[in-house]
Amino acid sequence: MSLNPLVWLETLVSWVLISFHSFTSSVFAPDGGWAWGLAIVLLVILIRILLIPLFVKQIKSQRNLQIIQPQVKEIQKKYAGDRERQSQELMKLYKDTGTNPLSSCLPILAQAPIFYALFVVLQGIAMSQPKGVLTDELIESARNATILRAPIYGTFTNRGETVDPTATFWVTLILIMLMTLTSFLTQRQLIVKNTAPDNPMVQQQKILLYVFPVIFAVTGINFPIGVLLYWFTTNLWTMGQQFYVIRNSPQPGTPAWDALEARKAARKRKKNPEAATEIEPTPEAKVTRQQPKKKPKKKRN
Protein backbone atom coordinates (compact mmCIF):
# COMPACT_ATOMS: atom_id res chain seq x y z
CA MET A 1 0.00 0.00 0.00
CA SER A 2 1.42 3.38 -1.04
CA LEU A 3 2.10 5.96 1.68
CA ASN A 4 1.87 8.82 -0.83
CA PRO A 5 -1.24 10.87 0.07
CA LEU A 6 -1.32 12.38 -3.43
CA VAL A 7 -1.38 9.08 -5.31
CA TRP A 8 -5.05 9.66 -6.12
CA LEU A 9 -4.11 13.01 -7.69
CA GLU A 10 -1.44 11.33 -9.80
CA THR A 11 -4.12 8.94 -11.05
CA LEU A 12 -6.48 11.82 -11.83
CA VAL A 13 -3.84 13.94 -13.59
CA SER A 14 -2.62 10.99 -15.67
CA TRP A 15 -6.19 10.13 -16.64
CA VAL A 16 -6.96 13.70 -17.75
CA LEU A 17 -3.65 13.85 -19.61
CA ILE A 18 -4.25 10.66 -21.61
CA SER A 19 -7.87 11.72 -22.26
CA PHE A 20 -6.64 14.93 -23.86
CA HIS A 21 -3.94 12.94 -25.66
CA SER A 22 -6.64 10.72 -27.17
CA PHE A 23 -8.27 13.88 -28.52
CA THR A 24 -5.09 15.48 -29.89
CA SER A 25 -4.02 12.13 -31.40
CA SER A 26 -6.98 12.36 -33.75
CA VAL A 27 -5.30 15.38 -35.37
CA PHE A 28 -1.59 14.81 -34.83
CA ALA A 29 0.66 11.74 -34.69
CA PRO A 30 0.08 9.92 -31.36
CA ASP A 31 3.81 9.64 -30.69
CA GLY A 32 4.56 13.24 -31.67
CA GLY A 33 5.37 16.24 -29.56
CA TRP A 34 2.32 18.13 -30.83
CA ALA A 35 -0.08 15.50 -29.49
CA TRP A 36 1.51 15.28 -26.04
CA GLY A 37 2.41 18.98 -25.83
CA LEU A 38 -1.14 20.12 -26.66
CA ALA A 39 -2.49 17.58 -24.16
CA ILE A 40 -0.44 19.31 -21.45
CA VAL A 41 -1.66 22.76 -22.61
CA LEU A 42 -5.30 21.56 -22.50
CA LEU A 43 -4.67 20.22 -19.00
CA VAL A 44 -3.54 23.71 -17.96
CA ILE A 45 -6.64 25.33 -19.48
CA LEU A 46 -8.94 22.91 -17.66
CA ILE A 47 -7.21 23.51 -14.33
CA ARG A 48 -7.29 27.31 -14.72
CA ILE A 49 -10.99 27.25 -15.57
CA LEU A 50 -11.63 25.25 -12.39
CA LEU A 51 -9.58 27.79 -10.42
CA ILE A 52 -11.60 30.82 -11.59
CA PRO A 53 -13.66 30.89 -8.33
CA LEU A 54 -10.41 31.16 -6.34
CA PHE A 55 -9.24 33.94 -8.64
CA VAL A 56 -12.49 35.86 -8.07
CA LYS A 57 -12.06 35.42 -4.30
CA GLN A 58 -8.53 36.75 -4.63
CA ILE A 59 -9.73 39.89 -6.44
CA LYS A 60 -12.46 40.55 -3.85
CA SER A 61 -10.00 40.20 -0.99
CA GLN A 62 -7.55 42.61 -2.64
CA ARG A 63 -10.35 45.15 -3.06
CA ASN A 64 -11.30 44.78 0.61
CA LEU A 65 -7.69 45.41 1.62
CA GLN A 66 -7.76 48.69 -0.28
CA ILE A 67 -11.12 49.73 1.19
CA ILE A 68 -10.16 49.04 4.83
CA GLN A 69 -6.75 50.70 4.47
CA PRO A 70 -7.76 53.77 6.57
CA GLN A 71 -8.93 51.46 9.39
CA VAL A 72 -5.69 49.49 9.19
CA LYS A 73 -3.66 52.69 9.56
CA GLU A 74 -5.80 53.80 12.49
CA ILE A 75 -5.23 50.49 14.31
CA GLN A 76 -1.50 50.59 13.61
CA LYS A 77 -1.31 54.13 14.98
CA LYS A 78 -3.50 53.43 18.02
CA TYR A 79 -1.60 50.30 19.10
CA ALA A 80 1.86 51.28 17.88
CA GLY A 81 3.43 50.27 21.20
CA ASP A 82 1.51 47.01 21.61
CA ARG A 83 2.25 44.60 18.75
CA GLU A 84 0.14 41.79 20.21
CA ARG A 85 -2.97 43.95 20.58
CA GLN A 86 -2.33 45.44 17.14
CA SER A 87 -2.25 41.95 15.58
CA GLN A 88 -5.44 40.96 17.41
CA GLU A 89 -7.31 44.04 16.20
CA LEU A 90 -6.08 43.59 12.63
CA MET A 91 -7.13 39.93 12.59
CA LYS A 92 -10.55 40.95 13.95
CA LEU A 93 -10.87 43.59 11.22
CA TYR A 94 -9.92 41.06 8.52
CA LYS A 95 -12.45 38.58 9.89
CA ASP A 96 -15.29 41.13 10.10
CA THR A 97 -14.70 42.36 6.55
CA GLY A 98 -14.05 38.90 5.06
CA THR A 99 -10.53 39.86 3.98
CA ASN A 100 -7.66 37.41 3.59
CA PRO A 101 -4.24 39.12 3.25
CA LEU A 102 -2.75 35.91 1.85
CA SER A 103 -5.41 35.43 -0.81
CA SER A 104 -2.98 36.45 -3.58
CA CYS A 105 -1.23 33.11 -3.05
CA LEU A 106 -4.39 30.96 -3.27
CA PRO A 107 -4.21 30.11 -7.01
CA ILE A 108 -0.54 29.15 -6.70
CA LEU A 109 -1.11 27.05 -3.58
CA ALA A 110 -4.06 25.30 -5.21
CA GLN A 111 -1.94 24.41 -8.24
CA ALA A 112 0.99 23.08 -6.21
CA PRO A 113 -0.40 19.53 -5.68
CA ILE A 114 -1.40 19.28 -9.36
CA PHE A 115 2.02 20.54 -10.37
CA TYR A 116 3.66 17.88 -8.19
CA ALA A 117 1.42 15.13 -9.59
CA LEU A 118 2.29 16.11 -13.18
CA PHE A 119 5.98 16.17 -12.25
CA VAL A 120 5.71 12.61 -10.87
CA VAL A 121 3.87 11.39 -13.98
CA LEU A 122 6.47 12.89 -16.35
CA GLN A 123 9.29 11.65 -14.16
CA GLY A 124 7.76 8.18 -14.46
CA ILE A 125 7.88 8.57 -18.27
CA ALA A 126 11.57 9.46 -18.06
CA MET A 127 12.28 6.38 -15.93
CA SER A 128 9.88 4.11 -17.89
CA GLN A 129 7.80 3.61 -14.75
CA PRO A 130 4.05 4.07 -15.41
CA LYS A 131 2.30 6.33 -12.92
CA GLY A 132 -1.43 6.64 -12.39
CA VAL A 133 -3.35 5.05 -15.26
CA LEU A 134 -0.50 5.25 -17.77
CA THR A 135 0.30 1.94 -19.47
CA ASP A 136 3.58 0.66 -20.86
CA GLU A 137 2.31 1.42 -24.35
CA LEU A 138 1.52 5.05 -23.46
CA ILE A 139 4.86 5.39 -21.68
CA GLU A 140 6.64 4.31 -24.85
CA SER A 141 4.54 6.74 -26.91
CA ALA A 142 5.36 9.62 -24.56
CA ARG A 143 9.06 8.76 -24.58
CA ASN A 144 9.05 9.04 -28.35
CA ALA A 145 7.41 12.48 -28.30
CA THR A 146 9.76 15.41 -28.87
CA ILE A 147 9.44 19.19 -28.97
CA LEU A 148 12.03 20.65 -31.36
CA ARG A 149 13.91 17.33 -31.08
CA ALA A 150 13.89 17.45 -27.26
CA PRO A 151 11.88 14.73 -25.43
CA ILE A 152 9.12 15.93 -23.10
CA TYR A 153 10.74 14.07 -20.19
CA GLY A 154 14.16 15.70 -20.73
CA THR A 155 15.54 18.12 -18.13
CA PHE A 156 18.34 20.68 -18.14
CA THR A 157 20.39 18.62 -15.68
CA ASN A 158 19.81 15.22 -17.35
CA ARG A 159 20.01 16.18 -20.99
CA GLY A 160 22.94 13.79 -21.58
CA GLU A 161 20.54 10.84 -21.35
CA THR A 162 18.27 12.16 -24.13
CA VAL A 163 18.38 11.51 -27.86
CA ASP A 164 19.63 15.02 -28.71
CA PRO A 165 21.40 16.66 -25.72
CA THR A 166 21.99 19.94 -27.58
CA ALA A 167 18.32 20.33 -28.48
CA THR A 168 17.32 19.44 -24.92
CA PHE A 169 19.73 22.07 -23.56
CA TRP A 170 18.29 24.89 -25.68
CA VAL A 171 14.63 23.92 -25.29
CA THR A 172 14.88 23.64 -21.51
CA LEU A 173 16.91 26.86 -21.25
CA ILE A 174 14.44 28.84 -23.36
CA LEU A 175 11.44 27.46 -21.46
CA ILE A 176 13.08 28.29 -18.10
CA MET A 177 13.74 31.85 -19.30
CA LEU A 178 10.17 32.25 -20.60
CA MET A 179 8.73 30.81 -17.39
CA THR A 180 10.80 33.22 -15.30
CA LEU A 181 10.05 36.24 -17.50
CA THR A 182 6.27 35.69 -17.53
CA SER A 183 6.26 35.28 -13.76
CA PHE A 184 8.12 38.59 -13.34
CA LEU A 185 5.90 40.50 -15.80
CA THR A 186 2.72 39.18 -14.18
CA GLN A 187 3.74 40.35 -10.71
CA ARG A 188 5.08 43.67 -12.02
CA GLN A 189 1.82 44.33 -13.87
CA LEU A 190 -0.05 43.91 -10.59
CA ILE A 191 2.21 46.26 -8.65
CA VAL A 192 2.55 49.02 -11.26
CA LYS A 193 -1.05 49.20 -12.49
CA ASN A 194 -3.35 47.83 -9.80
CA THR A 195 -1.73 48.57 -6.44
CA ALA A 196 -2.18 51.85 -4.59
CA PRO A 197 1.00 53.35 -3.07
CA ASP A 198 -0.46 53.14 0.46
CA ASN A 199 -1.54 49.50 0.15
CA PRO A 200 -0.17 47.55 3.18
CA MET A 201 0.63 44.57 0.94
CA VAL A 202 2.73 46.53 -1.55
CA GLN A 203 6.01 45.64 0.18
CA GLN A 204 5.11 41.96 0.21
CA GLN A 205 4.21 42.11 -3.48
CA LYS A 206 7.54 43.78 -4.30
CA ILE A 207 9.35 40.94 -2.55
CA LEU A 208 7.35 38.37 -4.54
CA LEU A 209 8.23 40.30 -7.70
CA TYR A 210 11.81 39.06 -7.40
CA VAL A 211 11.43 35.95 -5.23
CA PHE A 212 9.13 33.94 -7.53
CA PRO A 213 11.23 34.41 -10.71
CA VAL A 214 14.37 33.38 -8.82
CA ILE A 215 12.62 30.26 -7.48
CA PHE A 216 11.44 29.35 -10.98
CA ALA A 217 14.90 29.87 -12.45
CA VAL A 218 16.68 27.81 -9.79
CA THR A 219 14.23 24.91 -9.56
CA GLY A 220 13.44 24.90 -13.28
CA ILE A 221 16.70 23.15 -14.13
CA ASN A 222 15.26 19.96 -12.59
CA PHE A 223 11.85 20.16 -14.29
CA PRO A 224 11.04 17.96 -17.30
CA ILE A 225 10.17 19.83 -20.48
CA GLY A 226 6.53 18.83 -20.06
CA VAL A 227 6.41 20.49 -16.62
CA LEU A 228 8.18 23.61 -17.96
CA LEU A 229 5.58 23.77 -20.73
CA TYR A 230 2.81 23.42 -18.14
CA TRP A 231 4.15 26.25 -15.96
CA PHE A 232 4.89 28.58 -18.88
CA THR A 233 1.33 28.08 -20.17
CA THR A 234 -0.24 28.73 -16.77
CA ASN A 235 1.89 31.90 -16.42
CA LEU A 236 0.57 33.13 -19.78
CA TRP A 237 -2.99 32.41 -18.66
CA THR A 238 -2.43 34.27 -15.37
CA MET A 239 -0.93 37.28 -17.13
CA GLY A 240 -3.78 37.52 -19.64
CA GLN A 241 -6.49 36.98 -17.03
CA GLN A 242 -4.92 39.57 -14.75
CA PHE A 243 -4.58 42.08 -17.60
CA TYR A 244 -8.31 41.72 -18.36
CA VAL A 245 -9.33 42.23 -14.72
CA ILE A 246 -6.97 45.18 -14.18
CA ARG A 247 -8.21 46.89 -17.34
CA ASN A 248 -11.93 46.38 -16.75
CA SER A 249 -12.28 46.16 -12.97
CA PRO A 250 -9.29 47.82 -11.28
CA GLN A 251 -8.99 48.68 -7.62
CA PRO A 252 -9.96 52.26 -6.67
CA GLY A 253 -7.11 54.68 -6.18
CA THR A 254 -4.71 52.90 -8.54
CA PRO A 255 -3.22 53.98 -11.90
CA ALA A 256 -5.44 51.41 -13.63
CA TRP A 257 -8.52 52.98 -11.98
CA ASP A 258 -7.51 56.46 -13.23
CA ALA A 259 -6.97 55.04 -16.72
CA LEU A 260 -10.42 53.40 -16.66
CA GLU A 261 -12.09 56.65 -15.59
CA ALA A 262 -10.24 58.51 -18.36
CA ARG A 263 -11.46 55.99 -20.96
CA LYS A 264 -15.04 56.33 -19.69
CA ALA A 265 -14.84 60.13 -19.92
CA ALA A 266 -13.39 59.91 -23.43
CA ARG A 267 -16.19 57.56 -24.56
CA LYS A 268 -18.77 59.90 -23.04
CA ARG A 269 -17.35 62.91 -24.90
CA LYS A 270 -17.20 60.96 -28.12
CA LYS A 271 -20.79 59.77 -27.75
CA ASN A 272 -22.24 63.17 -26.89
CA PRO A 273 -19.76 65.95 -27.77
CA GLU A 274 -22.37 68.77 -27.41
CA ALA A 275 -23.23 67.79 -23.83
CA ALA A 276 -19.56 67.47 -23.00
CA THR A 277 -18.96 70.98 -24.39
CA GLU A 278 -21.76 72.43 -22.26
CA ILE A 279 -20.57 70.70 -19.12
CA GLU A 280 -16.91 71.36 -19.67
CA PRO A 281 -16.34 74.90 -21.06
CA THR A 282 -13.12 75.59 -22.89
CA PRO A 283 -10.20 77.10 -20.97
CA GLU A 284 -10.64 80.35 -22.93
CA ALA A 285 -14.26 80.58 -21.81
CA LYS A 286 -13.28 80.03 -18.20
CA VAL A 287 -10.81 82.96 -18.12
CA THR A 288 -12.73 85.41 -20.35
CA ARG A 289 -14.13 88.34 -18.35
CA GLN A 290 -16.62 90.92 -19.50
CA GLN A 291 -15.15 94.44 -19.49
CA PRO A 292 -17.23 97.12 -17.70
CA LYS A 293 -18.99 99.57 -20.02
CA LYS A 294 -18.14 103.25 -19.84
CA LYS A 295 -21.09 105.32 -18.53
CA PRO A 296 -22.18 108.56 -20.26
CA LYS A 297 -20.99 111.83 -18.70
CA LYS A 298 -24.49 112.84 -17.58
CA LYS A 299 -25.06 109.57 -15.71
CA ARG A 300 -21.67 109.88 -13.98
CA ASN A 301 -22.63 113.39 -12.73
C-alpha positions in Angstrom: 0.0 0.0 0.0 1.4 3.4 -1.0 2.1 6.0 1.7 1.9 8.8 -0.8 -1.2 10.9 0.1 -1.3 12.4 -3.4 -1.4 9.1 -5.3 -5.0 9.7 -6.1 -4.1 13.0 -7.7 -1.4 11.3 -9.8 -4.1 8.9 -11.1 -6.5 11.8 -11.8 -3.8 13.9 -13.6 -2.6 11.0 -15.7 -6.2 10.1 -16.6 -7.0 13.7 -17.7 -3.6 13.8 -19.6 -4.2 10.7 -21.6 -7.9 11.7 -22.3 -6.6 14.9 -23.9 -3.9 12.9 -25.7 -6.6 10.7 -27.2 -8.3 13.9 -28.5 -5.1 15.5 -29.9 -4.0 12.1 -31.4 -7.0 12.4 -33.8 -5.3 15.4 -35.4 -1.6 14.8 -34.8 0.7 11.7 -34.7 0.1 9.9 -31.4 3.8 9.6 -30.7 4.6 13.2 -31.7 5.4 16.2 -29.6 2.3 18.1 -30.8 -0.1 15.5 -29.5 1.5 15.3 -26.0 2.4 19.0 -25.8 -1.1 20.1 -26.7 -2.5 17.6 -24.2 -0.4 19.3 -21.5 -1.7 22.8 -22.6 -5.3 21.6 -22.5 -4.7 20.2 -19.0 -3.5 23.7 -18.0 -6.6 25.3 -19.5 -8.9 22.9 -17.7 -7.2 23.5 -14.3 -7.3 27.3 -14.7 -11.0 27.2 -15.6 -11.6 25.2 -12.4 -9.6 27.8 -10.4 -11.6 30.8 -11.6 -13.7 30.9 -8.3 -10.4 31.2 -6.3 -9.2 33.9 -8.6 -12.5 35.9 -8.1 -12.1 35.4 -4.3 -8.5 36.7 -4.6 -9.7 39.9 -6.4 -12.5 40.6 -3.9 -10.0 40.2 -1.0 -7.5 42.6 -2.6 -10.4 45.1 -3.1 -11.3 44.8 0.6 -7.7 45.4 1.6 -7.8 48.7 -0.3 -11.1 49.7 1.2 -10.2 49.0 4.8 -6.7 50.7 4.5 -7.8 53.8 6.6 -8.9 51.5 9.4 -5.7 49.5 9.2 -3.7 52.7 9.6 -5.8 53.8 12.5 -5.2 50.5 14.3 -1.5 50.6 13.6 -1.3 54.1 15.0 -3.5 53.4 18.0 -1.6 50.3 19.1 1.9 51.3 17.9 3.4 50.3 21.2 1.5 47.0 21.6 2.2 44.6 18.8 0.1 41.8 20.2 -3.0 43.9 20.6 -2.3 45.4 17.1 -2.3 41.9 15.6 -5.4 41.0 17.4 -7.3 44.0 16.2 -6.1 43.6 12.6 -7.1 39.9 12.6 -10.5 40.9 13.9 -10.9 43.6 11.2 -9.9 41.1 8.5 -12.4 38.6 9.9 -15.3 41.1 10.1 -14.7 42.4 6.5 -14.1 38.9 5.1 -10.5 39.9 4.0 -7.7 37.4 3.6 -4.2 39.1 3.3 -2.7 35.9 1.9 -5.4 35.4 -0.8 -3.0 36.5 -3.6 -1.2 33.1 -3.0 -4.4 31.0 -3.3 -4.2 30.1 -7.0 -0.5 29.1 -6.7 -1.1 27.1 -3.6 -4.1 25.3 -5.2 -1.9 24.4 -8.2 1.0 23.1 -6.2 -0.4 19.5 -5.7 -1.4 19.3 -9.4 2.0 20.5 -10.4 3.7 17.9 -8.2 1.4 15.1 -9.6 2.3 16.1 -13.2 6.0 16.2 -12.3 5.7 12.6 -10.9 3.9 11.4 -14.0 6.5 12.9 -16.3 9.3 11.6 -14.2 7.8 8.2 -14.5 7.9 8.6 -18.3 11.6 9.5 -18.1 12.3 6.4 -15.9 9.9 4.1 -17.9 7.8 3.6 -14.8 4.0 4.1 -15.4 2.3 6.3 -12.9 -1.4 6.6 -12.4 -3.3 5.0 -15.3 -0.5 5.2 -17.8 0.3 1.9 -19.5 3.6 0.7 -20.9 2.3 1.4 -24.3 1.5 5.0 -23.5 4.9 5.4 -21.7 6.6 4.3 -24.9 4.5 6.7 -26.9 5.4 9.6 -24.6 9.1 8.8 -24.6 9.1 9.0 -28.4 7.4 12.5 -28.3 9.8 15.4 -28.9 9.4 19.2 -29.0 12.0 20.6 -31.4 13.9 17.3 -31.1 13.9 17.5 -27.3 11.9 14.7 -25.4 9.1 15.9 -23.1 10.7 14.1 -20.2 14.2 15.7 -20.7 15.5 18.1 -18.1 18.3 20.7 -18.1 20.4 18.6 -15.7 19.8 15.2 -17.3 20.0 16.2 -21.0 22.9 13.8 -21.6 20.5 10.8 -21.4 18.3 12.2 -24.1 18.4 11.5 -27.9 19.6 15.0 -28.7 21.4 16.7 -25.7 22.0 19.9 -27.6 18.3 20.3 -28.5 17.3 19.4 -24.9 19.7 22.1 -23.6 18.3 24.9 -25.7 14.6 23.9 -25.3 14.9 23.6 -21.5 16.9 26.9 -21.3 14.4 28.8 -23.4 11.4 27.5 -21.5 13.1 28.3 -18.1 13.7 31.9 -19.3 10.2 32.2 -20.6 8.7 30.8 -17.4 10.8 33.2 -15.3 10.0 36.2 -17.5 6.3 35.7 -17.5 6.3 35.3 -13.8 8.1 38.6 -13.3 5.9 40.5 -15.8 2.7 39.2 -14.2 3.7 40.4 -10.7 5.1 43.7 -12.0 1.8 44.3 -13.9 -0.1 43.9 -10.6 2.2 46.3 -8.7 2.6 49.0 -11.3 -1.0 49.2 -12.5 -3.3 47.8 -9.8 -1.7 48.6 -6.4 -2.2 51.8 -4.6 1.0 53.3 -3.1 -0.5 53.1 0.5 -1.5 49.5 0.2 -0.2 47.6 3.2 0.6 44.6 0.9 2.7 46.5 -1.5 6.0 45.6 0.2 5.1 42.0 0.2 4.2 42.1 -3.5 7.5 43.8 -4.3 9.4 40.9 -2.6 7.3 38.4 -4.5 8.2 40.3 -7.7 11.8 39.1 -7.4 11.4 35.9 -5.2 9.1 33.9 -7.5 11.2 34.4 -10.7 14.4 33.4 -8.8 12.6 30.3 -7.5 11.4 29.3 -11.0 14.9 29.9 -12.5 16.7 27.8 -9.8 14.2 24.9 -9.6 13.4 24.9 -13.3 16.7 23.2 -14.1 15.3 20.0 -12.6 11.8 20.2 -14.3 11.0 18.0 -17.3 10.2 19.8 -20.5 6.5 18.8 -20.1 6.4 20.5 -16.6 8.2 23.6 -18.0 5.6 23.8 -20.7 2.8 23.4 -18.1 4.2 26.2 -16.0 4.9 28.6 -18.9 1.3 28.1 -20.2 -0.2 28.7 -16.8 1.9 31.9 -16.4 0.6 33.1 -19.8 -3.0 32.4 -18.7 -2.4 34.3 -15.4 -0.9 37.3 -17.1 -3.8 37.5 -19.6 -6.5 37.0 -17.0 -4.9 39.6 -14.7 -4.6 42.1 -17.6 -8.3 41.7 -18.4 -9.3 42.2 -14.7 -7.0 45.2 -14.2 -8.2 46.9 -17.3 -11.9 46.4 -16.8 -12.3 46.2 -13.0 -9.3 47.8 -11.3 -9.0 48.7 -7.6 -10.0 52.3 -6.7 -7.1 54.7 -6.2 -4.7 52.9 -8.5 -3.2 54.0 -11.9 -5.4 51.4 -13.6 -8.5 53.0 -12.0 -7.5 56.5 -13.2 -7.0 55.0 -16.7 -10.4 53.4 -16.7 -12.1 56.7 -15.6 -10.2 58.5 -18.4 -11.5 56.0 -21.0 -15.0 56.3 -19.7 -14.8 60.1 -19.9 -13.4 59.9 -23.4 -16.2 57.6 -24.6 -18.8 59.9 -23.0 -17.3 62.9 -24.9 -17.2 61.0 -28.1 -20.8 59.8 -27.7 -22.2 63.2 -26.9 -19.8 65.9 -27.8 -22.4 68.8 -27.4 -23.2 67.8 -23.8 -19.6 67.5 -23.0 -19.0 71.0 -24.4 -21.8 72.4 -22.3 -20.6 70.7 -19.1 -16.9 71.4 -19.7 -16.3 74.9 -21.1 -13.1 75.6 -22.9 -10.2 77.1 -21.0 -10.6 80.4 -22.9 -14.3 80.6 -21.8 -13.3 80.0 -18.2 -10.8 83.0 -18.1 -12.7 85.4 -20.4 -14.1 88.3 -18.3 -16.6 90.9 -19.5 -15.2 94.4 -19.5 -17.2 97.1 -17.7 -19.0 99.6 -20.0 -18.1 103.3 -19.8 -21.1 105.3 -18.5 -22.2 108.6 -20.3 -21.0 111.8 -18.7 -24.5 112.8 -17.6 -25.1 109.6 -15.7 -21.7 109.9 -14.0 -22.6 113.4 -12.7 
